[in-house]
Amino acid sequence: MNQPLAYIHPQAKIARNVVIEPFTTIHKNVEIDEGTWIGPNVTIMEGARIGKNCKIFPGAVIAAIPQDLKFAGEETTVVIGDNTVIRECVTISRGTKDKYTTIVGNNTLLMAYVHIAHDCIIGNYCIIANATQIAGHVVVDDWAIIGGSSAVHQFTKIGAHVMISGGSLIRKDVPPYVKAGREPLAYCGVNSIGLRRRGFSNEKINEIQNIYRIIYLSGYNTSKALEILEIQCPPSKERDEILNFISSSDRGIMKGFRD
């Protein structure tokens, strides 16, 4: 159902049961899948690919050109998964020639005034709280939660099932399954409540806690901690995910808290 006061470019591909409210503008080279609701005063620019059953609230701007002076007009996209909610005044930039796309996964919530810059990859079931600003080339894995008014440095990686406190400055990579807070950002324990809510057993949570005791609480540097983990901790999906995340970190991981 398209309101007559909305502008929709004739080359845009809109599924039949998409609802588009008044004063919204949809440019060419846009695809919107079935069941999605586009609120009033939304701007969807060239290169947007929006999935099924999404909700996009007033003031959002999807697929504007990146705020990157190196951008040379290359054809790039923004891809939004299914069942994702984009609240008021969120901005999501198109990719550049680095990845040629910016991706937001399925079942993710972007609260009001969030900015997702070019070439970011935001996973499934993530929650990015109000006014969080995510710079270019950032990767946020599934089930991560970032508190409001946080700022994420470009090229940073945030692991799965992470919980980051509001107002955080995220300059280093945040490995999976942890809580992070304070300034500078530091390890605050394992996200045991979040893991339990998602079906992790007490035994699995204890395993993850033991891994992070070696990494953050035993006094070893990161390289030595990884060596010890390889020897002392039996292989598992979670252990290997943590080891691979840390060993492949280009920016280095956040430090443990020290008084």
C-alpha positions in Angstrom: 0.0 0.0 0.0 1.7 3.2 -1.2 0.5 6.6 -0.1 0.0 9.1 -2.9 2.2 11.7 -1.0 5.2 9.4 -1.1 7.7 9.5 -4.0 8.7 6.2 -5.4 11.0 6.0 -8.4 9.4 3.9 -11.2 12.5 1.7 -11.3 12.4 0.7 -7.6 11.4 -2.9 -7.0 8.8 -2.9 -4.2 6.9 -6.1 -3.1 3.1 -5.9 -3.3 2.3 -5.8 0.4 5.0 -3.3 1.5 3.5 -0.3 3.3 5.0 3.1 2.4 3.7 6.1 4.5 3.4 9.7 3.3 6.4 12.0 2.6 8.8 9.1 2.1 11.3 9.2 -0.8 12.5 6.0 -2.5 15.1 6.3 -5.2 15.9 4.0 -8.2 17.9 0.8 -7.8 16.1 0.0 -4.5 14.6 -3.4 -3.6 12.2 -3.9 -0.7 10.8 -7.3 0.1 7.3 -8.3 1.3 5.8 -7.3 4.6 8.1 -4.3 5.3 6.7 -1.1 6.7 8.4 2.2 5.7 7.2 5.0 8.0 6.7 8.7 7.0 9.7 11.0 6.1 12.1 8.1 5.4 14.7 8.5 2.6 15.8 5.3 0.9 18.6 6.0 -1.7 20.2 4.1 -4.5 21.6 0.7 -3.6 19.3 -0.2 -0.7 18.3 -3.9 -0.5 15.7 -4.3 2.3 14.4 -7.7 3.5 11.1 -9.0 4.6 9.0 -7.7 7.6 11.3 -4.9 8.4 10.2 -1.7 10.2 11.8 1.6 9.3 10.8 4.6 11.4 10.5 8.3 10.5 13.7 10.3 9.7 15.8 7.2 8.8 18.2 7.6 5.8 19.2 4.3 4.2 22.0 4.0 1.6 23.3 7.5 1.3 26.7 7.8 -0.2 29.5 7.1 2.3 31.1 9.9 4.3 34.5 8.9 3.0 36.5 11.3 0.8 38.0 8.3 -1.1 34.6 7.3 -2.4 34.6 7.8 -6.2 31.0 7.0 -7.0 31.4 3.3 -7.4 28.1 1.3 -7.4 27.7 -0.1 -3.9 24.8 -1.3 -1.7 23.3 -1.4 1.8 21.8 -4.8 2.6 19.2 -5.1 5.4 18.1 -8.6 6.5 14.6 -9.8 7.5 12.7 -8.7 10.6 15.1 -5.9 11.4 13.8 -2.7 13.1 15.4 0.7 12.2 14.2 3.4 14.6 14.0 7.2 14.2 16.8 9.1 12.4 19.1 6.1 11.9 21.6 6.6 9.1 23.2 3.7 7.2 25.8 4.5 4.5 26.5 2.5 1.4 29.8 0.6 1.0 32.9 1.7 -0.8 35.3 -0.3 -3.0 36.6 -2.0 0.2 33.6 -4.3 0.5 31.2 -2.7 -1.9 28.4 -3.2 0.6 27.2 -2.4 4.2 25.3 -5.2 5.8 22.8 -5.3 8.7 21.6 -8.8 9.5 18.3 -10.4 10.4 16.3 -9.7 13.6 18.5 -6.7 14.6 17.4 -3.6 16.4 19.0 -0.2 15.6 17.6 2.3 18.1 17.1 6.0 17.3 20.0 8.1 16.0 22.4 5.2 15.4 24.9 5.7 12.6 26.3 2.7 10.6 29.1 3.9 8.4 30.3 2.4 5.1 31.5 -1.2 4.8 30.3 -2.3 8.2 28.9 -5.8 8.8 26.3 -6.0 11.6 25.2 -9.5 12.5 21.9 -11.1 13.4 20.0 -10.5 16.6 22.2 -7.5 17.5 20.9 -4.5 19.5 22.6 -1.2 18.9 21.2 1.3 21.4 20.4 5.0 20.9 22.9 7.4 19.4 25.7 4.8 19.0 28.1 5.9 16.3 29.8 3.1 14.3 32.6 4.1 12.0 33.6 2.5 8.8 34.7 -1.1 8.3 33.5 -2.3 11.7 32.3 -5.9 12.2 29.8 -6.7 14.9 29.0 -10.4 15.3 25.6 -12.0 16.1 23.8 -11.3 19.4 26.1 -8.4 20.4 24.6 -5.5 22.4 26.1 -2.1 22.4 24.9 0.4 25.0 23.7 3.9 24.0 25.9 6.8 23.1 28.9 4.6 22.4 31.4 5.3 19.7 33.2 2.5 17.7 36.5 3.2 16.0 36.9 2.2 12.4 38.1 -1.3 11.6 37.2 -2.6 15.1 35.7 -6.0 15.6 33.1 -6.9 18.2 32.5 -10.6 19.0 29.3 -12.5 19.3 27.2 -12.4 22.5 29.1 -9.3 23.8 27.5 -6.8 26.1 29.1 -3.3 26.1 28.1 -0.6 28.5 26.6 2.7 27.4 28.8 5.6 26.7 31.8 3.4 25.8 34.7 4.4 23.5 35.5 1.2 21.6 39.0 1.5 20.2 40.2 -2.1 20.5 38.6 -5.4 19.5 36.1 -6.9 22.0 36.4 -10.7 22.0 33.2 -12.9 22.1 31.0 -13.8 25.2 32.3 -10.9 27.4 31.0 -7.8 29.1 32.9 -4.6 28.5 32.9 -1.3 30.3 34.8 1.5 32.0 37.3 4.0 30.4 39.4 2.9 28.8 37.2 0.0 27.7 38.1 -3.1 29.7 37.1 -6.7 30.4 34.3 -6.9 33.0 33.6 -10.6 33.1 31.7 -13.1 30.9 28.2 -12.2 29.7 26.8 -15.1 31.7 23.2 -13.7 32.0 23.0 -13.2 28.2 24.5 -16.6 27.5 22.1 -18.3 29.9 19.1 -16.6 28.3 20.3 -18.0 24.9 20.5 -21.5 26.1 24.1 -21.9 27.1 24.5 -24.5 29.8 26.2 -23.8 33.1 29.1 -26.1 32.1 29.6 -24.2 28.9 29.5 -20.8 30.7 32.1 -22.2 33.2 34.3 -23.3 30.3 34.2 -19.8 28.8 34.9 -18.2 32.2 38.0 -20.4 32.7 39.3 -19.4 29.3 39.0 -15.7 30.1 40.6 -16.2 33.5 43.7 -17.3 31.7 43.5 -14.4 29.2 42.7 -11.6 31.5 43.3 -12.6 35.2 46.4 -14.7 35.2 49.0 -12.1 34.5 50.1 -13.4 31.1 50.5 -11.4 28.0 48.1 -12.2 25.2 50.5 -14.4 23.2 51.4 -16.5 26.3 47.7 -16.8 27.3 46.9 -18.2 23.9 49.7 -20.8 24.1 48.4 -22.0 27.5 44.9 -22.2 26.2 46.0 -24.4 23.3 47.6 -26.8 25.8 45.2 -26.7 28.8 41.7 -26.2 27.3 40.2 -29.0 25.3 39.0 -28.0 21.8 35.4 -26.8 21.6 33.4 -24.4 19.4 33.6 -21.7 21.9 37.3 -22.1 22.7 38.2 -22.1 19.0 36.1 -19.1 18.3 37.8 -17.1 21.1 41.3 -18.2 20.0 40.6 -17.5 16.3 39.1 -14.1 17.2 42.1 -13.0 19.3 44.8 -14.4 17.1 43.3 -12.7 14.0 42.8 -9.3 15.7 44.6 -6.5 13.8 43.9 -3.8 16.3 44.5 -5.9 19.4 41.9 -6.8 22.0 40.8 -4.6 24.9 42.8 -5.0 28.1 41.8 -6.4 31.4 40.7 -4.0 34.2 43.4 -2.8 36.6 42.8 -0.6 39.7 
